[in-house]
């Protein structure tokens, strides 16, 4: 009996569990570019093009290995527009009664497959180091689900950077060494950029036609679109940038989009690179005395620590996680997140880069756009959908806990023990943005005061009942309480004036 083997656009891995469960001699792989997946949020054109092009190339590799692949292009006649619709159509076409799938990374697709009229076996996604059961066992009975403790267990499990049962060089975490401010210059030209081949050009033309009003620039398009190209980018980064990555991983610069970052999250999250193999290649650079421990450990922690932890939280917390809003924030996402004018240089630079590249690094996301959204009281679901739409590495399993939990504190502290908020001083320390900003980061009040300075205190006062007893935030409230009353009044009044202008749609 013929079975269908579903392969989604972020499952482009030859060892995918659904493929392992199928039989290439008789089963049929189903892959489909469908409107539902391309438009449930207004995805960046580069993200859509990357996924479609990588899907087409992966389908060809499966065919070369002997699989029969039923591939649906977005503009094919008969395209039903949904994954479930394509499964039903292909089942009728091939006389299949059973479907093999690897569990999707979003609850909406898991639910859709569960509700399909045909029987679907969803196999675990074995591309991750920790299974759902392992994470649930780790989380059970803990008052706080802190990533650091989970990360140490994963280090022990994988043996990465371990000396027996202890971490190499006697420390688990070298993050303290990874907080240098922006350097004067970067001695790295950024990720490898690939010239579109015929397959990619065909996809680019399709995306230009179908998604011409979506936020973001489609061209120039330079992403890797197959595993070989992705590996070449990884090798380039390890060779030329990894040694400097740790020192400046939190820095931000006006004229440097990529600094020393790896720019491989697109490829890992789509399945073109194996995360554990990536970490082993990075570890080897340390073992060969090529890259320092702070750079190597910092990168590996992002992959086997944060990445695995975020997935664990997403599935542990369940389908309603993205709707949480503990702080009751309800302001609409401002137009400047979609490229409208703003006088805040840090936000303008981050959004402009996002529009151009479908990429911004973790501190730009967390401490610029995320910090602003939290301080200004933006509806976290709108913030979540924006991040999901505009970044090429964003899939809900990894994006939602980073935004709903870490960035917006909308989950009430499951991910973070305190909100990630700061005044303009942090941005000034870690970037060169403030030097060319219309606002003055040193000004605490007045029309020229950095909005982050005003909104920082406004946020703390709005939520004083919730956070004043937080041991990591007490100093902030004691600083506020020591201020003179006239300054407090000015801060609150100026913050409200600024937010009123934001709400009125002014370019702030």
C-alpha positions as CSV (number, residue, x, y, z in Angstrom):
1,X,0.0,0.0,0.0
2,X,1.3,3.4,-1.0
3,X,1.9,5.9,1.8
4,X,2.4,9.6,1.5
5,X,5.5,11.1,3.2
6,X,5.0,14.8,4.0
7,X,8.1,17.0,4.0
8,X,7.6,20.6,5.0
9,X,9.6,23.7,4.1
10,X,11.6,23.7,7.3
11,X,12.3,19.9,7.2
12,X,14.8,19.8,4.4
13,X,16.9,17.1,6.0
14,X,17.8,13.7,4.4
15,X,17.6,11.9,7.7
16,X,14.1,13.3,8.5
17,X,12.1,10.8,10.6
18,X,9.2,10.7,8.2
19,X,11.6,9.8,5.3
20,X,13.3,7.2,7.5
21,X,9.9,5.7,8.1
22,X,9.0,5.6,4.4
23,X,9.9,3.3,1.6
24,X,11.4,5.0,-1.5
25,X,10.5,2.1,-3.6
26,X,6.8,2.5,-3.2
27,X,5.9,5.6,-1.1
28,X,5.4,9.1,-2.4
29,X,6.9,12.3,-0.9
30,X,4.6,15.2,-0.9
31,X,6.0,18.7,-0.9
32,X,4.0,21.8,-1.6
33,X,4.3,25.6,-1.9
34,X,0.9,26.7,-0.6
35,X,-0.8,30.1,0.0
36,X,-1.7,29.2,3.5
37,X,1.9,28.8,4.6
38,X,3.2,31.8,2.6
39,X,0.6,34.2,3.9
40,X,-0.6,33.3,7.5
41,X,1.6,36.3,8.4
42,X,3.0,38.7,5.7
43,X,6.4,36.9,5.4
44,X,9.4,38.8,4.1
45,X,9.9,38.1,0.4
46,X,13.4,36.8,1.0
47,X,12.1,34.3,3.5
48,X,9.5,33.0,1.1
49,X,12.0,32.8,-1.8
50,X,14.5,31.1,0.4
51,X,12.1,28.4,1.5
52,X,10.6,27.8,-1.9
53,X,14.0,27.6,-3.6
54,X,15.5,25.3,-1.0
55,X,12.4,23.1,-1.2
56,X,12.7,22.7,-5.0
57,X,16.4,21.8,-4.7
58,X,15.7,19.3,-1.9
59,X,12.9,17.7,-3.9
60,X,15.3,17.2,-6.7
61,X,17.9,15.5,-4.4
62,X,15.2,13.1,-3.1
63,X,14.3,12.3,-6.7
64,X,18.0,11.7,-7.5
65,X,18.0,9.2,-4.6
66,X,15.1,7.3,-6.0
67,X,12.1,8.8,-4.3
68,X,8.9,9.6,-6.2
69,X,8.1,13.3,-5.3
70,X,4.8,14.9,-5.8
71,X,5.8,18.5,-5.8
72,X,3.3,21.4,-6.0
73,X,4.6,24.8,-7.1
74,X,2.7,27.9,-5.8
75,X,1.3,28.7,-9.3
76,X,0.5,25.2,-10.4
77,X,-3.0,24.5,-11.6
78,X,-4.9,22.5,-9.1
79,X,-2.9,23.8,-6.1
80,X,-5.4,23.7,-3.2
81,X,-3.6,26.3,-1.2
82,X,-3.1,24.3,2.0
83,X,-0.9,21.5,3.2
84,X,-3.9,19.4,4.2
85,X,-5.6,20.1,0.8
86,X,-2.5,18.9,-1.0
87,X,-2.3,15.7,1.1
88,X,-5.9,14.9,0.3
89,X,-5.3,15.6,-3.4
90,X,-2.2,13.5,-3.6
91,X,-3.8,10.7,-1.7
92,X,-6.6,10.5,-4.2
93,X,-4.1,10.7,-7.1
94,X,-1.8,7.9,-5.8
95,X,-4.4,5.7,-4.0
96,X,-2.8,6.3,-0.6
97,X,-4.6,5.8,2.7
98,X,-1.9,6.6,5.2
99,X,0.4,9.6,5.7
100,X,3.8,9.8,7.4
101,X,4.9,13.1,8.8
102,X,7.5,14.6,11.0
103,X,5.9,16.6,13.7
104,X,5.7,20.3,12.6
105,X,7.2,23.1,14.6
106,X,3.9,25.0,14.9
107,X,0.8,24.0,16.8
108,X,-1.5,25.2,14.0
109,X,0.0,22.6,11.6
110,X,0.1,19.9,14.2
111,X,-3.6,20.5,14.8
112,X,-4.4,20.6,11.1
113,X,-2.7,17.2,10.6
114,X,-4.5,15.7,13.6
115,X,-7.8,16.8,12.2
116,X,-7.2,15.5,8.7
117,X,-9.7,12.9,7.5
118,X,-6.9,10.5,6.5
119,X,-4.8,8.9,9.2
120,X,-1.5,10.7,9.8
121,X,1.4,9.3,11.9
122,X,3.4,12.2,13.2
123,X,6.9,11.0,14.0
124,X,9.1,12.9,16.5
125,X,11.5,15.4,15.0
126,X,14.8,13.7,15.8
127,X,16.9,16.6,14.5
128,X,16.7,18.1,18.0
129,X,18.9,17.0,20.9
130,X,16.2,17.0,23.5
131,X,12.9,15.2,23.0
132,X,9.6,16.6,24.4
133,X,9.7,13.9,27.0
134,X,13.3,14.8,28.1
135,X,12.4,18.5,28.4
136,X,9.2,17.7,30.4
137,X,11.2,15.5,32.7
138,X,13.8,18.2,33.2
139,X,11.1,20.8,33.8
140,X,9.0,18.7,36.2
141,X,8.9,20.1,39.8
142,X,11.2,23.1,39.1
143,X,10.1,26.4,40.4
144,X,12.1,28.2,37.7
145,X,12.9,26.9,34.2
146,X,16.2,28.6,33.8
147,X,18.0,27.9,30.6
148,X,21.4,27.8,32.2
149,X,20.6,24.6,34.1
150,X,19.1,23.0,31.0
151,X,22.1,24.0,28.9
152,X,24.5,22.2,31.3
153,X,22.5,19.0,31.0
154,X,22.7,19.2,27.2
155,X,26.4,19.8,27.4
156,X,26.7,16.6,29.5
157,X,24.5,14.7,27.1
158,X,26.4,15.8,23.9
159,X,29.9,15.9,25.5
160,X,30.5,19.3,23.8
161,X,33.2,21.3,25.5
162,X,33.5,18.7,28.3
163,X,36.5,17.4,30.1
164,X,35.0,14.2,31.5
165,X,32.1,15.3,33.7
166,X,33.3,18.9,34.0
167,X,33.3,21.8,31.5
168,X,36.6,22.6,29.8
169,X,38.5,25.4,31.4
170,X,36.4,25.0,34.6
171,X,33.5,27.2,33.6
172,X,30.1,26.5,32.0
173,X,29.5,30.0,30.7
174,X,31.9,32.7,29.4
175,X,29.2,35.2,28.6
176,X,31.0,37.8,30.8
177,X,33.7,38.0,28.2
178,X,31.2,38.5,25.3
179,X,30.0,42.0,26.0
180,X,32.5,44.3,24.4
181,X,31.0,47.4,22.9
182,X,31.2,48.2,19.2
183,X,34.7,48.3,17.8
184,X,36.0,51.0,15.4
185,X,35.9,48.6,12.5
186,X,35.1,45.0,11.6
187,X,37.7,42.8,9.8
188,X,35.1,40.6,8.1
189,X,33.1,41.1,5.0
190,X,30.1,39.1,6.1
191,X,28.4,36.0,5.0
192,X,29.1,34.2,1.7
193,X,26.7,35.5,-0.9
194,X,25.5,33.1,-3.6
195,X,24.5,34.2,-7.1
196,X,21.0,32.9,-7.9
197,X,20.9,30.0,-10.3
198,X,18.1,29.1,-12.7
199,X,16.0,27.5,-9.9
200,X,16.4,30.4,-7.6
201,X,15.7,32.9,-10.4
202,X,12.4,31.1,-11.2
203,X,11.4,31.4,-7.6
204,X,12.4,35.1,-7.4
205,X,10.2,35.9,-10.4
206,X,7.3,34.0,-8.8
207,X,7.7,35.9,-5.5
208,X,8.0,39.2,-7.2
209,X,4.7,38.5,-8.8
210,X,2.8,37.1,-5.9
211,X,4.2,39.0,-2.9
212,X,5.1,42.4,-4.3
213,X,3.4,44.3,-1.5
214,X,5.0,42.4,1.4
215,X,7.4,44.3,3.6
216,X,11.1,43.9,2.7
217,X,13.4,43.8,-0.3
218,X,13.6,40.6,-2.4
219,X,16.7,41.6,-4.4
220,X,19.6,41.3,-4.2
221,X,19.0,37.7,-3.1
222,X,22.2,36.0,-1.7
223,X,21.0,33.2,0.6
224,X,22.3,29.6,0.4
225,X,19.6,27.4,-0.9
226,X,21.0,23.9,-0.5
227,X,23.1,22.0,2.1
228,X,26.4,22.4,0.2
229,X,26.1,26.1,0.0
230,X,25.1,26.4,3.6
231,X,28.2,24.3,4.6
232,X,30.4,26.6,2.6
233,X,29.0,29.6,4.6
234,X,29.6,27.8,7.9
235,X,33.2,27.0,6.9
236,X,33.8,30.6,5.8
237,X,32.5,31.9,9.1
238,X,34.5,29.5,11.3
239,X,37.7,30.4,9.3
240,X,37.4,34.2,9.2
241,X,34.9,35.3,11.9
242,X,34.5,32.8,14.7
243,X,37.7,33.9,16.6
244,X,36.2,37.4,17.0
245,X,32.5,36.4,17.4
246,X,32.4,36.2,21.2
247,X,33.9,39.5,22.0
248,X,31.5,41.5,19.8
249,X,28.4,39.3,19.6
250,X,26.3,41.9,21.5
251,X,27.7,45.0,19.6
252,X,25.7,47.0,17.0
253,X,27.0,49.3,14.3
254,X,25.5,51.8,11.9
255,X,27.5,50.5,8.9
256,X,27.9,46.9,9.7
257,X,24.9,44.6,9.3
258,X,26.5,41.3,10.2
259,X,29.6,42.0,12.3
260,X,31.1,38.6,13.2
261,X,27.8,36.7,13.3
262,X,27.5,33.3,11.6
263,X,24.3,34.0,9.6
264,X,23.4,30.3,9.6
265,X,20.2,30.3,11.6
266,X,18.3,30.4,8.3
267,X,20.0,27.2,7.3
268,X,19.8,25.3,10.6
269,X,16.1,26.1,11.1
270,X,15.2,25.0,7.6
271,X,17.1,21.7,8.0
272,X,20.0,22.4,5.6
273,X,22.5,22.2,8.4
274,X,22.5,19.7,11.4
275,X,22.8,21.7,14.6
276,X,24.9,19.2,16.5
277,X,27.3,18.8,13.6
278,X,27.6,22.6,13.4
279,X,28.5,22.7,17.0
280,X,31.1,19.9,16.6
281,X,32.7,21.8,13.8
282,X,32.8,24.9,16.0
283,X,34.2,22.9,18.9
284,X,36.9,21.6,16.7
285,X,38.1,25.2,16.1
286,X,38.6,25.4,19.9
287,X,40.3,22.0,20.1
288,X,42.7,23.1,17.3
289,X,43.5,26.3,19.3
290,X,42.1,28.3,16.4
291,X,39.2,30.1,18.3
292,X,39.0,31.1,21.9
293,X,36.7,29.5,24.5
294,X,34.5,32.6,24.9
295,X,33.6,32.6,21.2
296,X,33.1,28.9,20.9
297,X,31.2,28.4,24.1
298,X,29.0,31.5,23.4
299,X,28.0,30.1,20.0
300,X,27.4,26.6,21.2
301,X,25.3,27.9,24.0
302,X,23.1,29.7,21.5
303,X,22.5,26.4,19.6
304,X,22.2,23.6,22.2
305,X,21.2,26.0,25.0
306,X,18.8,28.7,23.8
307,X,17.6,27.0,20.6
308,X,16.8,23.7,22.3
309,X,15.4,25.5,25.4
310,X,13.1,27.7,23.3
311,X,11.6,24.6,21.6
312,X,11.1,22.9,24.9
313,X,9.2,25.9,26.3
314,X,7.1,26.2,23.2
315,X,5.8,22.7,23.3
316,X,5.7,22.5,27.1
317,X,3.4,25.6,27.4
318,X,1.0,24.5,24.7
319,X,-1.0,26.1,21.8
320,X,-2.2,29.2,23.8
321,X,1.3,30.4,24.5
322,X,1.3,33.1,21.8
323,X,-1.8,34.7,23.2
324,X,-0.4,35.4,26.6
325,X,-0.3,39.0,27.8
326,X,0.4,39.1,31.5
327,X,1.3,42.8,31.5
328,X,-1.9,43.8,29.7
329,X,-0.2,45.7,26.9
330,X,-2.5,46.8,24.1
331,X,-0.9,49.5,22.1
332,X,-0.8,48.8,18.3
333,X,2.5,48.1,16.6
334,X,3.7,51.5,15.3
335,X,4.2,52.1,11.6
336,X,7.9,52.5,12.0
337,X,8.2,48.8,12.5
338,X,7.1,48.5,8.8
339,X,9.5,51.2,7.6
340,X,7.8,54.4,8.4
341,X,9.9,57.4,9.4
342,X,11.3,57.5,12.9
343,X,13.8,59.9,14.5
344,X,15.2,57.0,16.7
345,X,18.3,56.0,14.8
346,X,18.6,52.6,16.5
347,X,15.1,51.6,15.5
348,X,15.5,53.0,12.0
349,X,18.7,51.1,11.5
350,X,17.4,47.8,12.8
351,X,14.2,48.0,10.8
352,X,16.0,49.1,7.6
353,X,18.4,46.2,7.9
354,X,15.5,43.9,8.6
355,X,13.8,45.1,5.4
356,X,16.9,44.7,3.3
357,X,18.2,41.3,4.7
358,X,15.3,39.6,6.6
359,X,17.9,39.5,9.3
360,X,19.0,41.3,12.5
361,X,21.1,39.8,15.2
362,X,19.8,38.9,18.7
363,X,20.7,42.1,20.5
364,X,19.1,44.2,17.8
365,X,15.9,42.1,18.2
366,X,16.0,42.0,22.0
367,X,17.4,45.4,23.1
368,X,16.2,47.7,20.2
369,X,12.9,46.6,18.7
370,X,12.0,44.3,21.5
371,X,13.0,46.6,24.3
372,X,11.1,49.5,22.6
373,X,7.9,47.4,22.2
374,X,8.0,46.3,25.8
375,X,8.6,49.8,27.2
376,X,5.9,51.3,25.0
377,X,3.4,48.7,25.9
378,X,2.8,47.2,22.4
379,X,0.4,44.3,22.2
380,X,2.7,41.2,22.4
381,X,0.7,39.2,19.9
382,X,1.3,41.9,17.3
383,X,5.0,42.0,18.2
384,X,5.1,38.2,17.9
385,X,3.5,38.2,14.5
386,X,5.9,40.9,13.3
387,X,9.0,38.9,14.2
388,X,7.5,35.8,12.7
389,X,6.9,37.7,9.5
390,X,10.0,39.6,8.9
391,X,12.9,37.3,9.8
392,X,14.0,34.5,7.5
393,X,15.0,32.2,10.5
394,X,11.6,32.7,12.3
395,X,9.4,29.7,12.9
396,X,6.9,29.7,15.7
397,X,8.6,27.1,17.9
398,X,11.7,29.3,18.2
399,X,10.3,32.7,17.6
400,X,7.4,32.7,20.0
401,X,9.3,31.9,23.3
402,X,11.9,34.4,22.3
403,X,9.3,37.1,21.8
404,X,6.4,36.3,24.1
405,X,8.7,35.1,26.8
406,X,12.2,36.6,26.7
407,X,11.5,39.9,24.9
408,X,8.0,40.9,26.0
409,X,7.7,39.1,29.3
410,X,4.1,38.3,28.3
411,X,4.4,34.8,29.8
412,X,4.8,36.2,33.3
413,X,8.4,35.1,33.8
414,X,8.5,31.5,32.5
415,X,11.5,32.4,30.3
416,X,13.0,35.4,32.0
417,X,13.3,36.1,35.7
418,X,12.9,39.9,34.9
419,X,12.0,41.9,31.9
420,X,14.7,42.8,29.4
421,X,14.3,46.6,29.6
422,X,16.9,49.3,29.5
423,X,17.3,53.0,29.0
424,X,19.3,54.5,26.1
425,X,22.5,54.0,28.1
426,X,22.7,50.3,27.1
427,X,22.2,51.0,23.4
428,X,24.8,53.8,23.6
429,X,27.3,51.5,25.4
430,X,26.9,48.6,22.9
431,X,26.6,50.6,19.6
432,X,27.5,53.7,17.6
433,X,23.8,54.4,16.9
434,X,23.3,57.2,19.4
435,X,26.0,59.4,17.9
436,X,23.9,60.0,14.8
437,X,20.5,60.1,16.4
438,X,18.2,63.1,16.5
439,X,17.6,62.5,20.2
440,X,20.3,62.9,22.9
441,X,21.0,59.8,24.9
442,X,22.4,61.8,27.8
443,X,19.2,63.8,28.1
444,X,16.8,62.4,30.7
445,X,13.9,64.8,30.2
446,X,12.7,67.3,27.6
447,X,11.9,67.2,23.9
448,X,15.3,65.9,22.9
449,X,15.6,63.2,25.5
450,X,16.2,59.7,24.2
451,X,12.7,58.0,24.2
452,X,14.3,54.9,25.8
453,X,15.2,57.1,28.8
454,X,11.6,58.3,29.3
455,X,9.9,55.0,28.5
456,X,12.2,53.0,30.8
457,X,10.9,54.8,33.9
458,X,7.4,55.0,32.6
459,X,7.4,51.2,32.2
460,X,8.8,50.6,35.7
461,X,6.2,52.9,37.3
462,X,3.3,51.4,35.4
463,X,4.2,48.0,36.6
464,X,5.6,48.8,40.1
465,X,3.2,46.5,41.9
466,X,4.5,43.6,39.9
467,X,8.2,44.2,39.8
468,X,9.2,46.3,42.9
469,X,9.8,43.1,44.9
470,X,11.8,41.4,42.2
471,X,15.3,41.0,43.7
472,X,16.9,41.8,40.3
473,X,14.9,45.1,40.0
474,X,15.0,46.6,43.5
475,X,17.9,48.9,42.7
476,X,16.0,50.4,39.8
477,X,13.1,51.4,42.1
478,X,15.4,52.7,44.8
479,X,17.0,54.9,42.2
480,X,13.6,56.2,41.2
481,X,12.6,56.8,44.8
482,X,15.7,58.9,45.4
483,X,14.9,61.3,42.5
484,X,13.5,64.7,43.3
485,X,9.8,65.1,42.8
486,X,10.1,67.7,40.1
487,X,12.3,65.4,38.0
488,X,9.9,62.5,38.5
489,X,7.0,64.7,37.3
490,X,9.0,65.8,34.3
491,X,9.9,62.2,33.3
492,X,6.3,61.0,33.6
493,X,4.9,64.0,31.7
494,X,7.5,63.8,28.9
495,X,6.9,60.1,28.5
496,X,3.2,60.6,28.2
497,X,3.6,63.4,25.6
498,X,5.9,61.2,23.6
499,X,3.5,58.2,23.7
500,X,0.6,60.5,22.7
501,X,2.6,61.6,19.6
502,X,3.3,57.9,18.9
503,X,-0.4,57.1,19.2
504,X,-1.3,60.0,16.9
505,X,0.9,58.5,14.1
506,X,3.6,61.2,14.2
507,X,7.1,60.4,13.1
508,X,8.7,60.2,16.6
